[in-house]
Amino acid sequence: MDLVSASIAHSDALWQTARAAADAEPEIRRLLGQALERRPKDLAIAGPWLVSRGLILPDEADNAVATFSVLVSHEVYEQLAGQFGYSPAE
């Protein structure tokens, strides 16, 4: 998780800029939309991995992927870091 939090911390300014530019630039809006659609697909491996290790039941895999998708979002990072003062390590 350290790699994920460090990656989000380092890319957050770019992510904020892309979100702001997406309102005015259709190509950036399209690319941002693709990134958002790809996030749960990229994390889909987490569900079966957790199941294979006995950490969750098979019927919990989709919920785990959805939860991870939210937790590793820039929006959650911005709330935790900006609003509550958490560091990436926290």
mmCIF file as gemmi writes it, N, C-alpha and C atoms, coordinates in Angstrom:
data_model
loop_
_atom_site.group_PDB
_atom_site.id
_atom_site.type_symbol
_atom_site.label_atom_id
_atom_site.label_alt_id
_atom_site.label_comp_id
_atom_site.label_asym_id
_atom_site.label_entity_id
_atom_site.label_seq_id
_atom_site.pdbx_PDB_ins_code
_atom_site.Cartn_x
_atom_site.Cartn_y
_atom_site.Cartn_z
_atom_site.occupancy
_atom_site.B_iso_or_equiv
_atom_site.pdbx_formal_charge
_atom_site.auth_seq_id
_atom_site.auth_asym_id
_atom_site.pdbx_PDB_model_num
ATOM 1 N N . MET Axp A 1 ? 0.814 -1.183 0 1 0 ? 1 A 1
ATOM 2 C CA . MET Axp A 1 ? 0 0 0 1 0 ? 1 A 1
ATOM 3 C C . MET Axp A 1 ? 0.864 1.256 0 1 0 ? 1 A 1
ATOM 4 N N . ASP Axp A 2 ? 2.106 1.155 0.467 1 0 ? 2 A 1
ATOM 5 C CA . ASP Axp A 2 ? 2.988 2.324 0.447 1 0 ? 2 A 1
ATOM 6 C C . ASP Axp A 2 ? 3.191 2.833 -0.976 1 0 ? 2 A 1
ATOM 7 N N . LEU Axp A 3 ? 3.349 1.925 -1.926 1 0 ? 3 A 1
ATOM 8 C CA . LEU Axp A 3 ? 3.535 2.315 -3.319 1 0 ? 3 A 1
ATOM 9 C C . LEU Axp A 3 ? 2.301 3.043 -3.841 1 0 ? 3 A 1
ATOM 10 N N . VAL Axp A 4 ? 1.128 2.549 -3.505 1 0 ? 4 A 1
ATOM 11 C CA . VAL Axp A 4 ? -0.115 3.17 -3.964 1 0 ? 4 A 1
ATOM 12 C C . VAL Axp A 4 ? -0.258 4.567 -3.375 1 0 ? 4 A 1
ATOM 13 N N . SER Axp A 5 ? -0.076 4.706 -2.071 1 0 ? 5 A 1
ATOM 14 C CA . SER Axp A 5 ? -0.243 6.025 -1.449 1 0 ? 5 A 1
ATOM 15 C C . SER Axp A 5 ? 0.813 7.003 -1.949 1 0 ? 5 A 1
ATOM 16 N N . ALA Axp A 6 ? 2.032 6.543 -2.154 1 0 ? 6 A 1
ATOM 17 C CA . ALA Axp A 6 ? 3.074 7.435 -2.686 1 0 ? 6 A 1
ATOM 18 C C . ALA Axp A 6 ? 2.75 7.855 -4.11 1 0 ? 6 A 1
ATOM 19 N N . SER Axp A 7 ? 2.25 6.926 -4.898 1 0 ? 7 A 1
ATOM 20 C CA . SER Axp A 7 ? 1.881 7.236 -6.277 1 0 ? 7 A 1
ATOM 21 C C . SER Axp A 7 ? 0.762 8.271 -6.33 1 0 ? 7 A 1
ATOM 22 N N . ILE Axp A 8 ? -0.243 8.093 -5.502 1 0 ? 8 A 1
ATOM 23 C CA . ILE Axp A 8 ? -1.351 9.055 -5.465 1 0 ? 8 A 1
ATOM 24 C C . ILE Axp A 8 ? -0.85 10.413 -4.993 1 0 ? 8 A 1
ATOM 25 N N . ALA Axp A 9 ? -0.032 10.425 -3.969 1 0 ? 9 A 1
ATOM 26 C CA . ALA Axp A 9 ? 0.494 11.698 -3.456 1 0 ? 9 A 1
ATOM 27 C C . ALA Axp A 9 ? 1.289 12.435 -4.526 1 0 ? 9 A 1
ATOM 28 N N . HIS Axp A 10 ? 2.111 11.706 -5.278 1 0 ? 10 A 1
ATOM 29 C CA . HIS Axp A 10 ? 2.958 12.342 -6.288 1 0 ? 10 A 1
ATOM 30 C C . HIS Axp A 10 ? 2.186 12.783 -7.523 1 0 ? 10 A 1
ATOM 31 N N . SER Axp A 11 ? 1.081 12.11 -7.803 1 0 ? 11 A 1
ATOM 32 C CA . SER Axp A 11 ? 0.33 12.444 -9.012 1 0 ? 11 A 1
ATOM 33 C C . SER Axp A 11 ? -0.899 13.307 -8.754 1 0 ? 11 A 1
ATOM 34 N N . ASP Axp A 12 ? -1.153 13.651 -7.506 1 0 ? 12 A 1
ATOM 35 C CA . ASP Axp A 12 ? -2.401 14.342 -7.194 1 0 ? 12 A 1
ATOM 36 C C . ASP Axp A 12 ? -2.51 15.723 -7.836 1 0 ? 12 A 1
ATOM 37 N N . ALA Axp A 13 ? -1.439 16.479 -7.896 1 0 ? 13 A 1
ATOM 38 C CA . ALA Axp A 13 ? -1.514 17.81 -8.521 1 0 ? 13 A 1
ATOM 39 C C . ALA Axp A 13 ? -1.886 17.681 -9.999 1 0 ? 13 A 1
ATOM 40 N N . LEU Axp A 14 ? -1.322 16.695 -10.666 1 0 ? 14 A 1
ATOM 41 C CA . LEU Axp A 14 ? -1.665 16.457 -12.068 1 0 ? 14 A 1
ATOM 42 C C . LEU Axp A 14 ? -3.127 16.03 -12.198 1 0 ? 14 A 1
ATOM 43 N N . TRP Axp A 15 ? -3.581 15.175 -11.302 1 0 ? 15 A 1
ATOM 44 C CA . TRP Axp A 15 ? -4.966 14.711 -11.322 1 0 ? 15 A 1
ATOM 45 C C . TRP Axp A 15 ? -5.922 15.891 -11.122 1 0 ? 15 A 1
ATOM 46 N N . GLN Axp A 16 ? -5.616 16.774 -10.186 1 0 ? 16 A 1
ATOM 47 C CA . GLN Axp A 16 ? -6.453 17.951 -9.949 1 0 ? 16 A 1
ATOM 48 C C . GLN Axp A 16 ? -6.491 18.846 -11.186 1 0 ? 16 A 1
ATOM 49 N N . THR Axp A 17 ? -5.354 19.019 -11.815 1 0 ? 17 A 1
ATOM 50 C CA . THR Axp A 17 ? -5.282 19.837 -13.036 1 0 ? 17 A 1
ATOM 51 C C . THR Axp A 17 ? -6.113 19.21 -14.146 1 0 ? 17 A 1
ATOM 52 N N . ALA Axp A 18 ? -6.014 17.907 -14.303 1 0 ? 18 A 1
ATOM 53 C CA . ALA Axp A 18 ? -6.79 17.216 -15.339 1 0 ? 18 A 1
ATOM 54 C C . ALA Axp A 18 ? -8.282 17.354 -15.073 1 0 ? 18 A 1
ATOM 55 N N . ARG Axp A 19 ? -8.699 17.213 -13.822 1 0 ? 19 A 1
ATOM 56 C CA . ARG Axp A 19 ? -10.123 17.37 -13.503 1 0 ? 19 A 1
ATOM 57 C C . ARG Axp A 19 ? -10.602 18.777 -13.833 1 0 ? 19 A 1
ATOM 58 N N . ALA Axp A 20 ? -9.798 19.776 -13.515 1 0 ? 20 A 1
ATOM 59 C CA . ALA Axp A 20 ? -10.173 21.157 -13.809 1 0 ? 20 A 1
ATOM 60 C C . ALA Axp A 20 ? -10.223 21.399 -15.316 1 0 ? 20 A 1
ATOM 61 N N . ALA Axp A 21 ? -9.262 20.865 -16.038 1 0 ? 21 A 1
ATOM 62 C CA . ALA Axp A 21 ? -9.201 21.072 -17.484 1 0 ? 21 A 1
ATOM 63 C C . ALA Axp A 21 ? -10.281 20.288 -18.227 1 0 ? 21 A 1
ATOM 64 N N . ALA Axp A 22 ? -10.772 19.219 -17.635 1 0 ? 22 A 1
ATOM 65 C CA . ALA Axp A 22 ? -11.767 18.379 -18.295 1 0 ? 22 A 1
ATOM 66 C C . ALA Axp A 22 ? -13.057 19.146 -18.588 1 0 ? 22 A 1
ATOM 67 N N . ASP Axp A 23 ? -13.355 20.155 -17.795 1 0 ? 23 A 1
ATOM 68 C CA . ASP Axp A 23 ? -14.559 20.951 -18.035 1 0 ? 23 A 1
ATOM 69 C C . ASP Axp A 23 ? -14.486 21.702 -19.359 1 0 ? 23 A 1
ATOM 70 N N . ALA Axp A 24 ? -13.284 22.101 -19.738 1 0 ? 24 A 1
ATOM 71 C CA . ALA Axp A 24 ? -13.122 22.924 -20.933 1 0 ? 24 A 1
ATOM 72 C C . ALA Axp A 24 ? -12.539 22.182 -22.13 1 0 ? 24 A 1
ATOM 73 N N . GLU Axp A 25 ? -11.939 21.03 -21.902 1 0 ? 25 A 1
ATOM 74 C CA . GLU Axp A 25 ? -11.228 20.326 -22.973 1 0 ? 25 A 1
ATOM 75 C C . GLU Axp A 25 ? -11.78 18.914 -23.15 1 0 ? 25 A 1
ATOM 76 N N . PRO Axp A 26 ? -12.494 18.668 -24.251 1 0 ? 26 A 1
ATOM 77 C CA . PRO Axp A 26 ? -13.106 17.346 -24.456 1 0 ? 26 A 1
ATOM 78 C C . PRO Axp A 26 ? -12.116 16.183 -24.447 1 0 ? 26 A 1
ATOM 79 N N . GLU Axp A 27 ? -10.931 16.361 -24.993 1 0 ? 27 A 1
ATOM 80 C CA . GLU Axp A 27 ? -9.959 15.253 -25.033 1 0 ? 27 A 1
ATOM 81 C C . GLU Axp A 27 ? -9.485 14.899 -23.633 1 0 ? 27 A 1
ATOM 82 N N . ILE Axp A 28 ? -9.272 15.892 -22.803 1 0 ? 28 A 1
ATOM 83 C CA . ILE Axp A 28 ? -8.872 15.608 -21.414 1 0 ? 28 A 1
ATOM 84 C C . ILE Axp A 28 ? -10.027 14.946 -20.676 1 0 ? 28 A 1
ATOM 85 N N . ARG Axp A 29 ? -11.253 15.407 -20.912 1 0 ? 29 A 1
ATOM 86 C CA . ARG Axp A 29 ? -12.433 14.791 -20.305 1 0 ? 29 A 1
ATOM 87 C C . ARG Axp A 29 ? -12.524 13.317 -20.706 1 0 ? 29 A 1
ATOM 88 N N . ARG Axp A 30 ? -12.263 13.014 -21.975 1 0 ? 30 A 1
ATOM 89 C CA . ARG Axp A 30 ? -12.309 11.637 -22.459 1 0 ? 30 A 1
ATOM 90 C C . ARG Axp A 30 ? -11.245 10.782 -21.773 1 0 ? 30 A 1
ATOM 91 N N . LEU Axp A 31 ? -10.022 11.292 -21.712 1 0 ? 31 A 1
ATOM 92 C CA . LEU Axp A 31 ? -8.93 10.54 -21.086 1 0 ? 31 A 1
ATOM 93 C C . LEU Axp A 31 ? -9.168 10.343 -19.586 1 0 ? 31 A 1
ATOM 94 N N . LEU Axp A 32 ? -9.687 11.356 -18.94 1 0 ? 32 A 1
ATOM 95 C CA . LEU Axp A 32 ? -9.999 11.246 -17.514 1 0 ? 32 A 1
ATOM 96 C C . LEU Axp A 32 ? -11.088 10.2 -17.299 1 0 ? 32 A 1
ATOM 97 N N . GLY Axp A 33 ? -12.089 10.211 -18.162 1 0 ? 33 A 1
ATOM 98 C CA . GLY Axp A 33 ? -13.145 9.209 -18.078 1 0 ? 33 A 1
ATOM 99 C C . GLY Axp A 33 ? -12.604 7.799 -18.251 1 0 ? 33 A 1
ATOM 100 N N . GLN Axp A 34 ? -11.681 7.634 -19.176 1 0 ? 34 A 1
ATOM 101 C CA . GLN Axp A 34 ? -11.063 6.313 -19.387 1 0 ? 34 A 1
ATOM 102 C C . GLN Axp A 34 ? -10.298 5.871 -18.134 1 0 ? 34 A 1
ATOM 103 N N . ALA Axp A 35 ? -9.577 6.795 -17.53 1 0 ? 35 A 1
ATOM 104 C CA . ALA Axp A 35 ? -8.824 6.457 -16.321 1 0 ? 35 A 1
ATOM 105 C C . ALA Axp A 35 ? -9.766 6.037 -15.194 1 0 ? 35 A 1
ATOM 106 N N . LEU Axp A 36 ? -10.869 6.75 -15.06 1 0 ? 36 A 1
ATOM 107 C CA . LEU Axp A 36 ? -11.824 6.414 -14.008 1 0 ? 36 A 1
ATOM 108 C C . LEU Axp A 36 ? -12.498 5.069 -14.274 1 0 ? 36 A 1
ATOM 109 N N . GLU Axp A 37 ? -12.788 4.767 -15.521 1 0 ? 37 A 1
ATOM 110 C CA . GLU Axp A 37 ? -13.377 3.477 -15.872 1 0 ? 37 A 1
ATOM 111 C C . GLU Axp A 37 ? -12.386 2.334 -15.665 1 0 ? 37 A 1
ATOM 112 N N . ARG Axp A 38 ? -11.122 2.608 -15.876 1 0 ? 38 A 1
ATOM 113 C CA . ARG Axp A 38 ? -10.082 1.578 -15.779 1 0 ? 38 A 1
ATOM 114 C C . ARG Axp A 38 ? -9.763 1.228 -14.324 1 0 ? 38 A 1
ATOM 115 N N . ARG Axp A 39 ? -9.969 2.152 -13.393 1 0 ? 39 A 1
ATOM 116 C CA . ARG Axp A 39 ? -9.568 1.918 -12.001 1 0 ? 39 A 1
ATOM 117 C C . ARG Axp A 39 ? -10.124 0.61 -11.448 1 0 ? 39 A 1
ATOM 118 N N . PRO Axp A 40 ? -11.452 0.372 -11.477 1 0 ? 40 A 1
ATOM 119 C CA . PRO Axp A 40 ? -11.932 -0.898 -10.911 1 0 ? 40 A 1
ATOM 120 C C . PRO Axp A 40 ? -11.442 -2.118 -11.696 1 0 ? 40 A 1
ATOM 121 N N . LYS Axp A 41 ? -11.259 -1.963 -12.991 1 0 ? 41 A 1
ATOM 122 C CA . LYS Axp A 41 ? -10.739 -3.082 -13.793 1 0 ? 41 A 1
ATOM 123 C C . LYS Axp A 41 ? -9.3 -3.4 -13.38 1 0 ? 41 A 1
ATOM 124 N N . ASP Axp A 42 ? -8.501 -2.356 -13.135 1 0 ? 42 A 1
ATOM 125 C CA . ASP Axp A 42 ? -7.12 -2.567 -12.706 1 0 ? 42 A 1
ATOM 126 C C . ASP Axp A 42 ? -7.057 -3.234 -11.334 1 0 ? 42 A 1
ATOM 127 N N . LEU Axp A 43 ? -8.041 -2.963 -10.511 1 0 ? 43 A 1
ATOM 128 C CA . LEU Axp A 43 ? -8.054 -3.508 -9.153 1 0 ? 43 A 1
ATOM 129 C C . LEU Axp A 43 ? -8.777 -4.849 -9.055 1 0 ? 43 A 1
ATOM 130 N N . ALA Axp A 44 ? -9.357 -5.316 -10.154 1 0 ? 44 A 1
ATOM 131 C CA . ALA Axp A 44 ? -10.145 -6.551 -10.13 1 0 ? 44 A 1
ATOM 132 C C . ALA Axp A 44 ? -9.344 -7.747 -9.644 1 0 ? 44 A 1
ATOM 133 N N . ILE Axp A 45 ? -8.037 -7.702 -9.795 1 0 ? 45 A 1
ATOM 134 C CA . ILE Axp A 45 ? -7.19 -8.815 -9.339 1 0 ? 45 A 1
ATOM 135 C C . ILE Axp A 45 ? -7.208 -8.957 -7.812 1 0 ? 45 A 1
ATOM 136 N N . ALA Axp A 46 ? -7.533 -7.875 -7.121 1 0 ? 46 A 1
ATOM 137 C CA . ALA Axp A 46 ? -7.499 -7.91 -5.654 1 0 ? 46 A 1
ATOM 138 C C . ALA Axp A 46 ? -8.505 -8.889 -5.069 1 0 ? 46 A 1
ATOM 139 N N . GLY Axp A 47 ? -9.723 -8.951 -5.65 1 0 ? 47 A 1
ATOM 140 C CA . GLY Axp A 47 ? -10.743 -9.847 -5.101 1 0 ? 47 A 1
ATOM 141 C C . GLY Axp A 47 ? -10.305 -11.3 -5.096 1 0 ? 47 A 1
ATOM 142 N N . PRO Axp A 48 ? -9.954 -11.865 -6.251 1 0 ? 48 A 1
ATOM 143 C CA . PRO Axp A 48 ? -9.502 -13.266 -6.265 1 0 ? 48 A 1
ATOM 144 C C . PRO Axp A 48 ? -8.244 -13.5 -5.407 1 0 ? 48 A 1
ATOM 145 N N . TRP Axp A 49 ? -7.37 -12.509 -5.346 1 0 ? 49 A 1
ATOM 146 C CA . TRP Axp A 49 ? -6.158 -12.651 -4.535 1 0 ? 49 A 1
ATOM 147 C C . TRP Axp A 49 ? -6.529 -12.797 -3.064 1 0 ? 49 A 1
ATOM 148 N N . LEU Axp A 50 ? -7.441 -11.967 -2.591 1 0 ? 50 A 1
ATOM 149 C CA . LEU Axp A 50 ? -7.874 -12.039 -1.192 1 0 ? 50 A 1
ATOM 150 C C . LEU Axp A 50 ? -8.601 -13.356 -0.908 1 0 ? 50 A 1
ATOM 151 N N . VAL Axp A 51 ? -9.424 -13.791 -1.857 1 0 ? 51 A 1
ATOM 152 C CA . VAL Axp A 51 ? -10.136 -15.065 -1.709 1 0 ? 51 A 1
ATOM 153 C C . VAL Axp A 51 ? -9.139 -16.216 -1.642 1 0 ? 51 A 1
ATOM 154 N N . SER Axp A 52 ? -8.14 -16.21 -2.522 1 0 ? 52 A 1
ATOM 155 C CA . SER Axp A 52 ? -7.171 -17.308 -2.571 1 0 ? 52 A 1
ATOM 156 C C . SER Axp A 52 ? -6.367 -17.437 -1.284 1 0 ? 52 A 1
ATOM 157 N N . ARG Axp A 53 ? -6.282 -16.376 -0.537 1 0 ? 53 A 1
ATOM 158 C CA . ARG Axp A 53 ? -5.547 -16.396 0.726 1 0 ? 53 A 1
ATOM 159 C C . ARG Axp A 53 ? -6.463 -16.563 1.933 1 0 ? 53 A 1
ATOM 160 N N . GLY Axp A 54 ? -7.739 -16.763 1.666 1 0 ? 54 A 1
ATOM 161 C CA . GLY Axp A 54 ? -8.694 -16.988 2.749 1 0 ? 54 A 1
ATOM 162 C C . GLY Axp A 54 ? -9.022 -15.735 3.548 1 0 ? 54 A 1
ATOM 163 N N . LEU Axp A 55 ? -8.727 -14.573 3.002 1 0 ? 55 A 1
ATOM 164 C CA . LEU Axp A 55 ? -8.966 -13.329 3.733 1 0 ? 55 A 1
ATOM 165 C C . LEU Axp A 55 ? -10.405 -12.838 3.599 1 0 ? 55 A 1
ATOM 166 N N . ILE Axp A 56 ? -11.064 -13.206 2.509 1 0 ? 56 A 1
ATOM 167 C CA . ILE Axp A 56 ? -12.475 -12.892 2.317 1 0 ? 56 A 1
ATOM 168 C C . ILE Axp A 56 ? -13.148 -14.094 1.661 1 0 ? 56 A 1
ATOM 169 N N . LEU Axp A 57 ? -14.463 -14.124 1.755 1 0 ? 57 A 1
ATOM 170 C CA . LEU Axp A 57 ? -15.233 -15.176 1.09 1 0 ? 57 A 1
ATOM 171 C C . LEU Axp A 57 ? -15.41 -14.827 -0.381 1 0 ? 57 A 1
ATOM 172 N N . PRO Axp A 58 ? -15.595 -15.84 -1.241 1 0 ? 58 A 1
ATOM 173 C CA . PRO Axp A 58 ? -15.754 -15.553 -2.67 1 0 ? 58 A 1
ATOM 174 C C . PRO Axp A 58 ? -16.849 -14.548 -2.99 1 0 ? 58 A 1
ATOM 175 N N . ASP Axp A 59 ? -17.959 -14.591 -2.263 1 0 ? 59 A 1
ATOM 176 C CA . ASP Axp A 59 ? -19.046 -13.656 -2.564 1 0 ? 59 A 1
ATOM 177 C C . ASP Axp A 59 ? -18.758 -12.231 -2.092 1 0 ? 59 A 1
ATOM 178 N N . GLU Axp A 60 ? -17.631 -12.016 -1.44 1 0 ? 60 A 1
ATOM 179 C CA . GLU Axp A 60 ? -17.231 -10.674 -1 1 0 ? 60 A 1
ATOM 180 C C . GLU Axp A 60 ? -16.232 -10.012 -1.953 1 0 ? 60 A 1
ATOM 181 N N . ALA Axp A 61 ? -15.818 -10.717 -3 1 0 ? 61 A 1
ATOM 182 C CA . ALA Axp A 61 ? -14.76 -10.219 -3.888 1 0 ? 61 A 1
ATOM 183 C C . ALA Axp A 61 ? -15.159 -8.925 -4.596 1 0 ? 61 A 1
ATOM 184 N N . ASP Axp A 62 ? -16.358 -8.859 -5.147 1 0 ? 62 A 1
ATOM 185 C CA . ASP Axp A 62 ? -16.777 -7.642 -5.851 1 0 ? 62 A 1
ATOM 186 C C . ASP Axp A 62 ? -16.841 -6.458 -4.906 1 0 ? 62 A 1
ATOM 187 N N . ASN Axp A 63 ? -17.327 -6.688 -3.707 1 0 ? 63 A 1
ATOM 188 C CA . ASN Axp A 63 ? -17.396 -5.613 -2.716 1 0 ? 63 A 1
ATOM 189 C C . ASN Axp A 63 ? -15.994 -5.14 -2.328 1 0 ? 63 A 1
ATOM 190 N N . ALA Axp A 64 ? -15.06 -6.069 -2.21 1 0 ? 64 A 1
ATOM 191 C CA . ALA Axp A 64 ? -13.681 -5.701 -1.879 1 0 ? 64 A 1
ATOM 192 C C . ALA Axp A 64 ? -13.072 -4.846 -2.976 1 0 ? 64 A 1
ATOM 193 N N . VAL Axp A 65 ? -13.312 -5.208 -4.239 1 0 ? 65 A 1
ATOM 194 C CA . VAL Axp A 65 ? -12.782 -4.432 -5.36 1 0 ? 65 A 1
ATOM 195 C C . VAL Axp A 65 ? -13.378 -3.033 -5.359 1 0 ? 65 A 1
ATOM 196 N N . ALA Axp A 66 ? -14.677 -2.924 -5.128 1 0 ? 66 A 1
ATOM 197 C CA . ALA Axp A 66 ? -15.327 -1.608 -5.071 1 0 ? 66 A 1
ATOM 198 C C . ALA Axp A 66 ? -14.744 -0.768 -3.937 1 0 ? 66 A 1
ATOM 199 N N . THR Axp A 67 ? -14.53 -1.391 -2.793 1 0 ? 67 A 1
ATOM 200 C CA . THR Axp A 67 ? -13.963 -0.674 -1.645 1 0 ? 67 A 1
ATOM 201 C C . THR Axp A 67 ? -12.55 -0.195 -1.948 1 0 ? 67 A 1
ATOM 202 N N . PHE Axp A 68 ? -11.726 -1.063 -2.516 1 0 ? 68 A 1
ATOM 203 C CA . PHE Axp A 68 ? -10.367 -0.664 -2.888 1 0 ? 68 A 1
ATOM 204 C C . PHE Axp A 68 ? -10.386 0.468 -3.902 1 0 ? 68 A 1
ATOM 205 N N . SER Axp A 69 ? -11.298 0.393 -4.862 1 0 ? 69 A 1
ATOM 206 C CA . SER Axp A 69 ? -11.388 1.422 -5.889 1 0 ? 69 A 1
ATOM 207 C C . SER Axp A 69 ? -11.646 2.792 -5.28 1 0 ? 69 A 1
ATOM 208 N N . VAL Axp A 70 ? -12.494 2.829 -4.281 1 0 ? 70 A 1
ATOM 209 C CA . VAL Axp A 70 ? -12.771 4.098 -3.601 1 0 ? 70 A 1
ATOM 210 C C . VAL Axp A 70 ? -11.569 4.534 -2.758 1 0 ? 70 A 1
ATOM 211 N N . LEU Axp A 71 ? -11.012 3.593 -2.013 1 0 ? 71 A 1
ATOM 212 C CA . LEU Axp A 71 ? -9.923 3.948 -1.096 1 0 ? 71 A 1
ATOM 213 C C . LEU Axp A 71 ? -8.671 4.448 -1.806 1 0 ? 71 A 1
ATOM 214 N N . VAL Axp A 72 ? -8.409 3.967 -3.017 1 0 ? 72 A 1
ATOM 215 C CA . VAL Axp A 72 ? -7.206 4.403 -3.727 1 0 ? 72 A 1
ATOM 216 C C . VAL Axp A 72 ? -7.496 5.536 -4.708 1 0 ? 72 A 1
ATOM 217 N N . SER Axp A 73 ? -8.593 6.232 -4.501 1 0 ? 73 A 1
ATOM 218 C CA . SER Axp A 73 ? -8.927 7.351 -5.378 1 0 ? 73 A 1
ATOM 219 C C . SER Axp A 73 ? -8.223 8.63 -4.924 1 0 ? 73 A 1
ATOM 220 N N . HIS Axp A 74 ? -7.985 9.5 -5.875 1 0 ? 74 A 1
ATOM 221 C CA . HIS Axp A 74 ? -7.399 10.798 -5.546 1 0 ? 74 A 1
ATOM 222 C C . HIS Axp A 74 ? -8.339 11.607 -4.665 1 0 ? 74 A 1
ATOM 223 N N . GLU Axp A 75 ? -9.631 11.432 -4.857 1 0 ? 75 A 1
ATOM 224 C CA . GLU Axp A 75 ? -10.597 12.185 -4.072 1 0 ? 75 A 1
ATOM 225 C C . GLU Axp A 75 ? -10.499 11.846 -2.587 1 0 ? 75 A 1
ATOM 226 N N . VAL Axp A 76 ? -10.348 10.566 -2.266 1 0 ? 76 A 1
ATOM 227 C CA . VAL Axp A 76 ? -10.189 10.164 -0.866 1 0 ? 76 A 1
ATOM 228 C C . VAL Axp A 76 ? -8.847 10.67 -0.34 1 0 ? 76 A 1
ATOM 229 N N . TYR Axp A 77 ? -7.794 10.545 -1.153 1 0 ? 77 A 1
ATOM 230 C CA . TYR Axp A 77 ? -6.493 11.073 -0.745 1 0 ? 77 A 1
ATOM 231 C C . TYR Axp A 77 ? -6.599 12.562 -0.406 1 0 ? 77 A 1
ATOM 232 N N . GLU Axp A 78 ? -7.277 13.315 -1.27 1 0 ? 78 A 1
ATOM 233 C CA . GLU Axp A 78 ? -7.391 14.761 -1.054 1 0 ? 78 A 1
ATOM 234 C C . GLU Axp A 78 ? -8.143 15.07 0.233 1 0 ? 78 A 1
ATOM 235 N N . GLN Axp A 79 ? -9.158 14.29 0.545 1 0 ? 79 A 1
ATOM 236 C CA . GLN Axp A 79 ? -9.869 14.503 1.802 1 0 ? 79 A 1
ATOM 237 C C . GLN Axp A 79 ? -8.979 14.171 2.997 1 0 ? 79 A 1
ATOM 238 N N . LEU Axp A 80 ? -8.344 13.012 2.951 1 0 ? 80 A 1
ATOM 239 C CA . LEU Axp A 80 ? -7.519 12.604 4.088 1 0 ? 80 A 1
ATOM 240 C C . LEU Axp A 80 ? -6.322 13.527 4.28 1 0 ? 80 A 1
ATOM 241 N N . ALA Axp A 81 ? -5.636 13.846 3.192 1 0 ? 81 A 1
ATOM 242 C CA . ALA Axp A 81 ? -4.432 14.69 3.294 1 0 ? 81 A 1
ATOM 243 C C . ALA Axp A 81 ? -4.803 16.157 3.487 1 0 ? 81 A 1
ATOM 244 N N . GLY Axp A 82 ? -5.688 16.653 2.645 1 0 ? 82 A 1
ATOM 245 C CA . GLY Axp A 82 ? -6.005 18.076 2.684 1 0 ? 82 A 1
ATOM 246 C C . GLY Axp A 82 ? -6.902 18.483 3.825 1 0 ? 82 A 1
ATOM 247 N N . GLN Axp A 83 ? -7.967 17.762 4.025 1 0 ? 83 A 1
ATOM 248 C CA . GLN Axp A 83 ? -8.945 18.133 5.038 1 0 ? 83 A 1
ATOM 249 C C . GLN Axp A 83 ? -8.539 17.696 6.442 1 0 ? 83 A 1
ATOM 250 N N . PHE Axp A 84 ? -7.943 16.508 6.54 1 0 ? 84 A 1
ATOM 251 C CA . PHE Axp A 84 ? -7.641 15.98 7.853 1 0 ? 84 A 1
ATOM 252 C C . PHE Axp A 84 ? -6.15 15.933 8.193 1 0 ? 84 A 1
ATOM 253 N N . GLY Axp A 85 ? -5.301 16.312 7.249 1 0 ? 85 A 1
ATOM 254 C CA . GLY Axp A 85 ? -3.876 16.413 7.52 1 0 ? 85 A 1
ATOM 255 C C . GLY Axp A 85 ? -3.113 15.102 7.586 1 0 ? 85 A 1
ATOM 256 N N . TYR Axp A 86 ? -3.671 14.025 7.039 1 0 ? 86 A 1
ATOM 257 C CA . TYR Axp A 86 ? -2.958 12.742 7.033 1 0 ? 86 A 1
ATOM 258 C C . TYR Axp A 86 ? -1.769 12.806 6.084 1 0 ? 86 A 1
ATOM 259 N N . SER Axp A 87 ? -0.716 12.096 6.431 1 0 ? 87 A 1
ATOM 260 C CA . SER Axp A 87 ? 0.416 11.945 5.54 1 0 ? 87 A 1
ATOM 261 C C . SER Axp A 87 ? 0.161 10.741 4.651 1 0 ? 87 A 1
ATOM 262 N N . PRO Axp A 88 ? 0.884 10.609 3.523 1 0 ? 88 A 1
ATOM 263 C CA . PRO Axp A 88 ? 0.701 9.404 2.688 1 0 ? 88 A 1
ATOM 264 C C . PRO Axp A 88 ? 0.921 8.102 3.471 1 0 ? 88 A 1
ATOM 265 N N . ALA Axp A 89 ? 1.842 8.102 4.391 1 0 ? 89 A 1
ATOM 266 C CA . ALA Axp A 89 ? 2.11 6.897 5.175 1 0 ? 89 A 1
ATOM 267 C C . ALA Axp A 89 ? 0.937 6.525 6.082 1 0 ? 89 A 1
ATOM 268 N N . GLU Axp A 90 ? 0.245 7.543 6.557 1 0 ? 90 A 1
ATOM 269 C CA . GLU Axp A 90 ? -0.901 7.265 7.423 1 0 ? 90 A 1
ATOM 270 C C . GLU Axp A 90 ? -2.067 6.729 6.633 1 0 ? 90 A 1
